[in-house]
């Protein structure tokens, strides 16, 4: 019979018995061989098995697929999530924190306050364990056990943003666009894919277009922020907040729009005068420093931007309105790239092109040169993430890149003329900045780039 937990403290107390322990230390020795055999049978699905073993051997609860919280009477949902060792910060998040699957048919009839997501996940017991590559899941040690109330244990700004993220996802499903959902659509709460490959799809209620199965999840960067601030107390004194002087609750987008609004259509000298700044044009990263002055920060670190996986890109259009600069992604490792599978967005490597396209959001701060003048005008700001309708073309560029590397045809890597979306080109300090290839040769560091013309079309056509 299942053990019954009548309140949250009972669940927490039992979970805390696992601190600095592993499953191997608590599973009866007579059952270990059976469990080991079960693990071998699960292969790549071990993480789901790990959670079920925790429920049974730690909490005495038979696992089920109920839509209710794991400990229903106590009102607590159990979540196990992995940590990685970090050279400076002790630990960091290995991956996103995944919640329940999104039922496309039911969620369109819900409100945030009465949502199945909130009913199941309002009170969480987070069990953080140390992940080590190739280690048996029975030997993972638990480092932190943390109770989290989603409507009380985080800031009002975070709660509001999570609500707005949920509402954005649901609104997209209501428009018949479940097949166009992307983690990059939102900030803290995402809709991550939950399928082994692209052939697995589900029906959606407002469209005949099949959609990938997705689950609600906290983004990896948001979980990492939680770990550093809540568990480790590693709050960075150099990290700024865009909400620090705000008296009301707003979304990240609304706050950014509000901050930049007085300076739109002003030139750089006017902006600096308004800010009372004597920043000189010859200063390194001049335009980014103007952006920082507008944001009222003294470094490039912004709390809300970092934990939402937003990258600020300062873009300068020519006087004609044309854009010459493409947008780069992190340099890839040739060995790592050819070992990847496109449909498996792992997130283990931040150079994983598919993972970046699916999860990242950009804040474009757009300046434009002026004909016959050295002044630049702040034209606009916009948030943007890569649209899923262009993912097939990005995959084609990625696949050609993998094929060229496997065959040693580095001179034939995709060029800007080969695709309307992306290309590959060097991303090192100079021609001598090289790394090893699968052929044993040395090649310049390279990365994927989004084409300048592609980004220009985004700037020209997307409304704020």
C-alpha positions as a Python dict, from the first residue, in 0.01 Angstrom:
ca = {
    (1, 'X'): (0, 0, 0),
    (2, 'X'): (118, 351, -81),
    (3, 'X'): (242, 565, 205),
    (4, 'X'): (4, 858, 262),
    (5, 'X'): (140, 1211, 313),
    (6, 'X'): (-112, 1449, 466),
    (7, 'X'): (87, 1774, 448),
    (8, 'X'): (379, 1940, 271),
    (9, 'X'): (614, 1919, 569),
    (10, 'X'): (589, 1539, 572),
    (11, 'X'): (688, 1523, 205),
    (12, 'X'): (977, 1765, 259),
    (13, 'X'): (1105, 1579, 565),
    (14, 'X'): (1108, 1249, 378),
    (15, 'X'): (1281, 1405, 77),
    (16, 'X'): (1552, 1552, 300),
    (17, 'X'): (1654, 1201, 408),
    (18, 'X'): (1819, 1172, 66),
    (19, 'X'): (2064, 1463, 100),
    (20, 'X'): (2415, 1336, 11),
    (21, 'X'): (2269, 991, -55),
    (22, 'X'): (2203, 787, -368),
    (23, 'X'): (1936, 531, -452),
    (24, 'X'): (2190, 250, -426),
    (25, 'X'): (2229, 329, -57),
    (26, 'X'): (1858, 284, 21),
    (27, 'X'): (1735, 13, -218),
    (28, 'X'): (1729, -324, -41),
    (29, 'X'): (2024, -535, -156),
    (30, 'X'): (1790, -820, -251),
    (31, 'X'): (1623, -592, -508),
    (32, 'X'): (1931, -428, -660),
    (33, 'X'): (1987, -684, -936),
    (34, 'X'): (1625, -657, -1048),
    (35, 'X'): (1647, -276, -1057),
    (36, 'X'): (1978, -287, -1248),
    (37, 'X'): (1818, -512, -1508),
    (38, 'X'): (1526, -272, -1537),
    (39, 'X'): (1766, 19, -1595),
    (40, 'X'): (1942, -166, -1877),
    (41, 'X'): (1607, -222, -2047),
    (42, 'X'): (1517, 147, -2037),
    (43, 'X'): (1838, 264, -2212),
    (44, 'X'): (1781, 628, -2322),
    (45, 'X'): (1457, 657, -2122),
    (46, 'X'): (1639, 622, -1791),
    (47, 'X'): (1544, 968, -1664),
    (48, 'X'): (1174, 876, -1647),
    (49, 'X'): (1263, 556, -1469),
    (50, 'X'): (1480, 749, -1224),
    (51, 'X'): (1183, 958, -1112),
    (52, 'X'): (968, 649, -1066),
    (53, 'X'): (1237, 478, -858),
    (54, 'X'): (1255, 787, -636),
    (55, 'X'): (878, 782, -584),
    (56, 'X'): (880, 417, -485),
    (57, 'X'): (1201, 369, -286),
    (58, 'X'): (1223, 713, -121),
    (59, 'X'): (857, 801, -70),
    (60, 'X'): (687, 460, -74),
    (61, 'X'): (451, 572, -350),
    (62, 'X'): (359, 362, -651),
    (63, 'X'): (417, 577, -963),
    (64, 'X'): (117, 664, -1180),
    (65, 'X'): (23, 892, -1470),
    (66, 'X'): (-235, 1096, -1280),
    (67, 'X'): (-300, 1455, -1380),
    (68, 'X'): (-308, 1539, -1010),
    (69, 'X'): (-1, 1625, -801),
    (70, 'X'): (219, 1329, -707),
    (71, 'X'): (126, 1367, -339),
    (72, 'X'): (-234, 1470, -394),
    (73, 'X'): (-351, 1491, -33),
    (74, 'X'): (-46, 1696, 65),
    (75, 'X'): (-77, 1894, -259),
    (76, 'X'): (288, 1849, -364),
    (77, 'X'): (437, 1763, -704),
    (78, 'X'): (777, 1591, -703),
    (79, 'X'): (1044, 1699, -952),
    (80, 'X'): (1397, 1560, -980),
    (81, 'X'): (1641, 1776, -1173),
    (82, 'X'): (2014, 1738, -1248),
    (83, 'X'): (2304, 1963, -1154),
    (84, 'X'): (2640, 1984, -1330),
    (85, 'X'): (2965, 2075, -1160),
    (86, 'X'): (3065, 2433, -1238),
    (87, 'X'): (3428, 2547, -1206),
    (88, 'X'): (3342, 2883, -1046),
    (89, 'X'): (2987, 2852, -912),
    (90, 'X'): (3002, 2496, -774),
    (91, 'X'): (2689, 2378, -958),
    (92, 'X'): (2479, 2483, -1257),
    (93, 'X'): (2162, 2353, -1422),
    (94, 'X'): (2217, 2071, -1668),
    (95, 'X'): (1883, 2112, -1845),
    (96, 'X'): (1534, 2261, -1837),
    (97, 'X'): (1282, 2151, -1574),
    (98, 'X'): (1001, 1968, -1752),
    (99, 'X'): (644, 1960, -1622),
    (100, 'X'): (343, 1772, -1758),
    (101, 'X'): (252, 1733, -2124),
    (102, 'X'): (37, 2002, -2282),
    (103, 'X'): (-304, 1861, -2370),
    (104, 'X'): (-388, 2075, -2673),
    (105, 'X'): (-758, 1985, -2655),
    (106, 'X'): (-807, 2067, -2288),
    (107, 'X'): (-574, 2362, -2233),
    (108, 'X'): (-769, 2588, -2473),
    (109, 'X'): (-1062, 2577, -2230),
    (110, 'X'): (-857, 2677, -1925),
    (111, 'X'): (-766, 3003, -1756),
    (112, 'X'): (-438, 3058, -1574),
    (113, 'X'): (-599, 3065, -1231),
    (114, 'X'): (-783, 2735, -1293),
    (115, 'X'): (-524, 2574, -1518),
    (116, 'X'): (-429, 2209, -1483),
    (117, 'X'): (-65, 2327, -1488),
    (118, 'X'): (-110, 2539, -1178),
    (119, 'X'): (-328, 2284, -998),
    (120, 'X'): (-61, 2018, -1037),
    (121, 'X'): (254, 2228, -1000),
    (122, 'X'): (170, 2510, -760),
    (123, 'X'): (362, 2338, -478),
    (124, 'X'): (681, 2163, -590),
    (125, 'X'): (938, 1956, -410),
    (126, 'X'): (1257, 2001, -613),
    (127, 'X'): (1518, 1730, -565),
    (128, 'X'): (1851, 1835, -716),
    (129, 'X'): (2102, 1559, -784),
    (130, 'X'): (2458, 1571, -919),
    (131, 'X'): (2474, 1436, -1273),
    (132, 'X'): (2800, 1280, -1391),
    (133, 'X'): (2837, 1148, -1745),
    (134, 'X'): (2815, 768, -1781),
    (135, 'X'): (2735, 726, -1412),
    (136, 'X'): (2469, 473, -1313),
    (137, 'X'): (2148, 651, -1211),
    (138, 'X'): (2152, 453, -886),
    (139, 'X'): (2470, 640, -790),
    (140, 'X'): (2350, 996, -846),
    (141, 'X'): (2382, 1185, -516),
    (142, 'X'): (2115, 1431, -408),
    (143, 'X'): (2255, 1770, -304),
    (144, 'X'): (1954, 1992, -239),
    (145, 'X'): (1589, 1934, -150),
    (146, 'X'): (1386, 2252, -196),
    (147, 'X'): (1011, 2321, -154),
    (148, 'X'): (885, 2584, -400),
    (149, 'X'): (549, 2759, -410),
    (150, 'X'): (509, 2892, -764),
    (151, 'X'): (281, 3176, -650),
    (152, 'X'): (480, 3277, -345),
    (153, 'X'): (838, 3150, -353),
    (154, 'X'): (958, 3371, -640),
    (155, 'X'): (932, 3742, -719),
    (156, 'X'): (606, 3905, -827),
    (157, 'X'): (771, 3993, -1158),
    (158, 'X'): (864, 3630, -1221),
    (159, 'X'): (517, 3505, -1131),
    (160, 'X'): (359, 3759, -1365),
    (161, 'X'): (596, 3670, -1650),
    (162, 'X'): (530, 3297, -1605),
    (163, 'X'): (155, 3363, -1620),
    (164, 'X'): (197, 3568, -1939),
    (165, 'X'): (416, 3294, -2088),
    (166, 'X'): (143, 3037, -2017),
    (167, 'X'): (-121, 3264, -2171),
    (168, 'X'): (93, 3323, -2481),
    (169, 'X'): (133, 2948, -2537),
    (170, 'X'): (-239, 2884, -2493),
    (171, 'X'): (-333, 3174, -2722),
    (172, 'X'): (-112, 3029, -2994),
    (173, 'X'): (-285, 2691, -2960),
    (174, 'X'): (-623, 2865, -2978),
    (175, 'X'): (-515, 3023, -3309),
    (176, 'X'): (-446, 2676, -3451),
    (177, 'X'): (-69, 2728, -3429),
    (178, 'X'): (38, 2449, -3194),
    (179, 'X'): (265, 2326, -3475),
    (180, 'X'): (443, 2664, -3468),
    (181, 'X'): (515, 2667, -3095),
    (182, 'X'): (876, 2724, -2993),
    (183, 'X'): (1056, 2758, -2662),
    (184, 'X'): (1188, 3088, -2793),
    (185, 'X'): (831, 3227, -2797),
    (186, 'X'): (837, 3289, -2424),
    (187, 'X'): (1070, 3390, -2141),
    (188, 'X'): (1068, 3168, -1831),
    (189, 'X'): (796, 2908, -1895),
    (190, 'X'): (845, 2733, -2228),
    (191, 'X'): (674, 2471, -2443),
    (192, 'X'): (951, 2218, -2503),
    (193, 'X'): (932, 1927, -2746),
    (194, 'X'): (872, 1584, -2598),
    (195, 'X'): (922, 1333, -2876),
    (196, 'X'): (1206, 1108, -2986),
    (197, 'X'): (1187, 1231, -3347),
    (198, 'X'): (989, 1446, -3591),
    (199, 'X'): (758, 1162, -3694),
    (200, 'X'): (573, 1169, -3360),
    (201, 'X'): (289, 1422, -3375),
    (202, 'X'): (-47, 1498, -3214),
    (203, 'X'): (-375, 1647, -3331),
    (204, 'X'): (-461, 2002, -3227),
    (205, 'X'): (-818, 2130, -3182),
    (206, 'X'): (-809, 2447, -3394),
    (207, 'X'): (-624, 2318, -3699),
    (208, 'X'): (-581, 2007, -3910),
    (209, 'X'): (-202, 2059, -3902),
    (210, 'X'): (-35, 1794, -3681),
    (211, 'X'): (182, 1933, -3401),
    (212, 'X'): (477, 1802, -3206),
    (213, 'X'): (402, 1680, -2853),
    (214, 'X'): (514, 1949, -2608),
    (215, 'X'): (534, 1996, -2234),
    (216, 'X'): (546, 2302, -2013),
    (217, 'X'): (895, 2360, -1878),
    (218, 'X'): (1111, 2613, -1697),
    (219, 'X'): (1394, 2710, -1927),
    (220, 'X'): (1744, 2592, -1841),
    (221, 'X'): (1867, 2947, -1784),
    (222, 'X'): (1580, 3019, -1545),
    (223, 'X'): (1658, 2706, -1344),
    (224, 'X'): (2024, 2803, -1337),
    (225, 'X'): (1932, 3145, -1199),
    (226, 'X'): (1722, 2971, -933),
    (227, 'X'): (2014, 2744, -840),
    (228, 'X'): (2263, 3028, -809),
    (229, 'X'): (2035, 3257, -609),
    (230, 'X'): (1812, 3026, -404),
    (231, 'X'): (2036, 2724, -343),
    (232, 'X'): (2392, 2857, -356),
    (233, 'X'): (2348, 3224, -264),
    (234, 'X'): (2574, 3323, -552),
    (235, 'X'): (2388, 3639, -652),
    (236, 'X'): (2623, 3838, -876),
    (237, 'X'): (2668, 4192, -745),
    (238, 'X'): (2742, 4305, -1102),
    (239, 'X'): (2409, 4177, -1235),
    (240, 'X'): (2149, 4451, -1281),
    (241, 'X'): (1768, 4438, -1281),
    (242, 'X'): (1542, 4631, -1518),
    (243, 'X'): (1271, 4618, -1251),
    (244, 'X'): (1474, 4770, -968),
    (245, 'X'): (1295, 5108, -964),
    (246, 'X'): (955, 4990, -1084),
    (247, 'X'): (646, 5028, -866),
    (248, 'X'): (420, 4802, -1070),
    (249, 'X'): (448, 4455, -1221),
    (250, 'X'): (520, 4431, -1594),
    (251, 'X'): (644, 4178, -1845),
    (252, 'X'): (1003, 4192, -1967),
    (253, 'X'): (890, 4316, -2310),
    (254, 'X'): (670, 4592, -2167),
    (255, 'X'): (946, 4710, -1935),
    (256, 'X'): (1207, 4723, -2212),
    (257, 'X'): (966, 4909, -2439),
    (258, 'X'): (895, 5159, -2162),
    (259, 'X'): (1266, 5219, -2094),
    (260, 'X'): (1360, 5278, -2459),
    (261, 'X'): (1050, 5477, -2559),
    (262, 'X'): (1186, 5830, -2482),
    (263, 'X'): (1491, 5771, -2699),
    (264, 'X'): (1336, 5624, -3014),
    (265, 'X'): (1399, 5844, -3323),
    (266, 'X'): (1671, 6037, -3135),
    (267, 'X'): (2032, 6041, -3253),
    (268, 'X'): (2321, 5924, -3040),
    (269, 'X'): (2428, 6273, -2928),
    (270, 'X'): (2071, 6363, -2828),
    (271, 'X'): (2038, 6040, -2633),
    (272, 'X'): (2362, 6096, -2441),
    (273, 'X'): (2259, 6454, -2365),
    (274, 'X'): (1925, 6332, -2229),
    (275, 'X'): (2112, 6082, -2015),
    (276, 'X'): (2368, 6336, -1894),
    (277, 'X'): (2649, 6116, -2028),
    (278, 'X'): (2983, 6227, -2171),
    (279, 'X'): (3047, 5896, -2348),
    (280, 'X'): (3286, 5951, -2639),
    (281, 'X'): (3231, 5808, -2987),
    (282, 'X'): (3577, 5653, -2988),
    (283, 'X'): (3485, 5441, -2685),
    (284, 'X'): (3505, 5067, -2745),
    (285, 'X'): (3162, 4912, -2804),
    (286, 'X'): (3018, 5264, -2830),
    (287, 'X'): (2666, 5162, -2934),
    (288, 'X'): (2637, 4887, -2674),
    (289, 'X'): (2748, 5135, -2408),
    (290, 'X'): (2470, 5371, -2521),
    (291, 'X'): (2226, 5083, -2478),
    (292, 'X'): (2362, 5016, -2129),
    (293, 'X'): (2326, 5384, -2039),
    (294, 'X'): (1962, 5376, -2153),
    (295, 'X'): (1900, 5064, -1945),
    (296, 'X'): (2070, 5229, -1648),
    (297, 'X'): (2321, 4948, -1600),
    (298, 'X'): (2697, 4939, -1556),
    (299, 'X'): (2765, 4601, -1715),
    (300, 'X'): (2623, 4373, -1984),
    (301, 'X'): (2464, 4150, -1719),
    (302, 'X'): (2090, 4197, -1674),
    (303, 'X'): (1913, 3956, -1443),
    (304, 'X'): (1587, 3924, -1638),
    (305, 'X'): (1766, 3904, -1973),
    (306, 'X'): (2004, 3630, -1861),
    (307, 'X'): (1747, 3404, -1695),
    (308, 'X'): (1517, 3435, -1999),
    (309, 'X'): (1798, 3333, -2240),
    (310, 'X'): (1768, 3663, -2427),
    (311, 'X'): (2064, 3791, -2628),
    (312, 'X'): (2089, 4164, -2690),
    (313, 'X'): (2210, 4238, -3042),
    (314, 'X'): (2297, 4594, -3138),
    (315, 'X'): (2230, 4626, -3512),
    (316, 'X'): (2332, 4912, -3738),
    (317, 'X'): (2152, 4970, -4066),
    (318, 'X'): (2313, 5164, -4348),
    (319, 'X'): (2161, 5500, -4439),
    (320, 'X'): (1978, 5316, -4717),
    (321, 'X'): (1817, 5083, -4462),
    (322, 'X'): (2023, 4784, -4571),
    (323, 'X'): (2191, 4554, -4319),
    (324, 'X'): (2539, 4421, -4395),
    (325, 'X'): (2608, 4227, -4076),
    (326, 'X'): (2490, 3867, -4027),
    (327, 'X'): (2424, 3727, -3679),
    (328, 'X'): (2665, 3465, -3547),
    (329, 'X'): (2609, 3170, -3315),
    (330, 'X'): (2876, 3006, -3094),
    (331, 'X'): (3162, 2834, -3277),
    (332, 'X'): (3100, 2461, -3315),
    (333, 'X'): (3332, 2168, -3253),
    (334, 'X'): (3365, 1958, -3570),
    (335, 'X'): (3361, 1629, -3378),
    (336, 'X'): (3061, 1732, -3168),
    (337, 'X'): (2862, 1858, -3465),
    (338, 'X'): (2884, 1537, -3667),
    (339, 'X'): (2779, 1334, -3360),
    (340, 'X'): (2456, 1531, -3317),
    (341, 'X'): (2108, 1442, -3431),
    (342, 'X'): (1902, 1738, -3548),
    (343, 'X'): (1579, 1632, -3380),
    (344, 'X'): (1746, 1580, -3041),
    (345, 'X'): (1784, 1931, -2902),
    (346, 'X'): (2005, 1841, -2612),
    (347, 'X'): (2120, 2176, -2482),
    (348, 'X'): (2435, 2008, -2342),
    (349, 'X'): (2636, 2210, -2593),
    (350, 'X'): (2551, 2576, -2632),
    (351, 'X'): (2682, 2545, -2988),
    (352, 'X'): (2394, 2308, -3071),
    (353, 'X'): (2237, 2503, -3359),
    (354, 'X'): (1890, 2348, -3333),
    (355, 'X'): (1876, 2403, -2957),
    (356, 'X'): (1974, 2767, -3002),
    (357, 'X'): (1711, 2826, -3271),
    (358, 'X'): (1437, 2659, -3065),
    (359, 'X'): (1509, 2828, -2732),
    (360, 'X'): (1679, 3163, -2780),
    (361, 'X'): (1512, 3501, -2798),
    (362, 'X'): (1686, 3814, -2927),
    (363, 'X'): (1642, 4175, -2832),
    (364, 'X'): (1739, 4375, -3140),
    (365, 'X'): (1837, 4735, -3069),
    (366, 'X'): (1842, 4893, -3414),
    (367, 'X'): (2042, 5204, -3501),
    (368, 'X'): (2060, 5358, -3849),
    (369, 'X'): (2334, 5567, -4004),
    (370, 'X'): (2243, 5909, -4143),
    (371, 'X'): (2340, 6019, -4491),
    (372, 'X'): (2600, 6297, -4482),
    (373, 'X'): (2637, 6276, -4103),
    (374, 'X'): (2833, 6079, -3847),
    (375, 'X'): (2528, 6058, -3621),
    (376, 'X'): (2325, 5740, -3578),
    (377, 'X'): (1955, 5730, -3492),
    (378, 'X'): (1795, 5478, -3256),
    (379, 'X'): (1532, 5344, -3494),
    (380, 'X'): (1356, 5080, -3287),
    (381, 'X'): (1381, 4784, -3051),
    (382, 'X'): (1214, 4448, -3101),
    (383, 'X'): (1211, 4106, -2944),
    (384, 'X'): (1240, 3820, -3191),
    (385, 'X'): (1285, 3445, -3192),
    (386, 'X'): (1343, 3211, -3481),
    (387, 'X'): (1011, 3105, -3641),
    (388, 'X'): (938, 2736, -3672),
    (389, 'X'): (824, 2783, -4033),
    (390, 'X'): (1191, 2836, -4128),
    (391, 'X'): (1323, 2540, -3929),
    (392, 'X'): (1328, 2302, -4227),
    (393, 'X'): (1558, 2537, -4418),
    (394, 'X'): (1786, 2572, -4117),
    (395, 'X'): (1797, 2192, -4090),
    (396, 'X'): (1894, 2168, -4459),
    (397, 'X'): (2190, 2402, -4396),
    (398, 'X'): (2286, 2205, -4086),
    (399, 'X'): (2267, 1871, -4270),
    (400, 'X'): (2482, 1996, -4557),
    (401, 'X'): (2735, 2121, -4301),
    (402, 'X'): (2748, 1780, -4133),
    (403, 'X'): (2786, 1604, -4469),
    (404, 'X'): (3069, 1835, -4577),
    (405, 'X'): (3256, 1782, -4250),
    (406, 'X'): (3214, 1404, -4265),
    (407, 'X'): (3352, 1405, -4621),
    (408, 'X'): (3627, 1658, -4556),
    (409, 'X'): (3482, 1913, -4803),
    (410, 'X'): (3542, 2225, -4596),
    (411, 'X'): (3555, 2457, -4896),
    (412, 'X'): (3198, 2352, -4982),
    (413, 'X'): (3035, 2440, -4649),
    (414, 'X'): (2706, 2632, -4699),
    (415, 'X'): (2758, 2990, -4811),
    (416, 'X'): (2521, 3285, -4786),
    (417, 'X'): (2416, 3244, -5149),
    (418, 'X'): (2311, 2883, -5083),
    (419, 'X'): (2027, 2965, -4842),
    (420, 'X'): (1784, 3244, -4767),
    (421, 'X'): (1820, 3177, -4393),
    (422, 'X'): (2165, 3071, -4276),
    (423, 'X'): (2522, 2992, -4373),
    (424, 'X'): (2856, 2883, -4225),
    (425, 'X'): (3175, 3086, -4211),
    (426, 'X'): (3481, 3140, -3987),
    (427, 'X'): (3435, 3260, -3631),
    (428, 'X'): (3786, 3271, -3491),
    (429, 'X'): (4032, 3546, -3398),
    (430, 'X'): (4225, 3497, -3723),
    (431, 'X'): (4325, 3235, -3980),
    (432, 'X'): (4555, 3071, -3723),
    (433, 'X'): (4269, 3015, -3478),
    (434, 'X'): (4201, 2651, -3570),
    (435, 'X'): (4073, 2327, -3421),
    (436, 'X'): (4107, 1961, -3517),
    (437, 'X'): (3871, 1794, -3766),
    (438, 'X'): (3754, 1431, -3790),
    (439, 'X'): (4010, 1390, -4070),
    (440, 'X'): (4293, 1481, -3833),
    (441, 'X'): (4359, 1815, -4004),
    (442, 'X'): (4334, 2166, -3863),
    (443, 'X'): (4053, 2395, -3981),
    (444, 'X'): (3952, 2747, -3885),
    (445, 'X'): (3689, 2774, -3614),
    (446, 'X'): (3349, 2816, -3776),
    (447, 'X'): (2991, 2876, -3671),
    (448, 'X'): (2641, 2911, -3814),
    (449, 'X'): (2524, 3260, -3910),
    (450, 'X'): (2176, 3395, -3980),
    (451, 'X'): (2195, 3586, -4308),
    (452, 'X'): (2199, 3966, -4295),
    (453, 'X'): (1918, 3987, -4553),
    (454, 'X'): (1708, 3746, -4347),
    (455, 'X'): (1749, 3961, -4033),
    (456, 'X'): (1681, 4278, -4232),
    (457, 'X'): (1347, 4133, -4345),
    (458, 'X'): (1264, 4064, -3979),
    (459, 'X'): (1340, 4424, -3883),
    (460, 'X'): (1145, 4565, -4178),
    (461, 'X'): (836, 4346, -4139),
    (462, 'X'): (788, 4268, -3770),
    (463, 'X'): (572, 4500, -3565),
    (464, 'X'): (653, 4575, -3204),
}
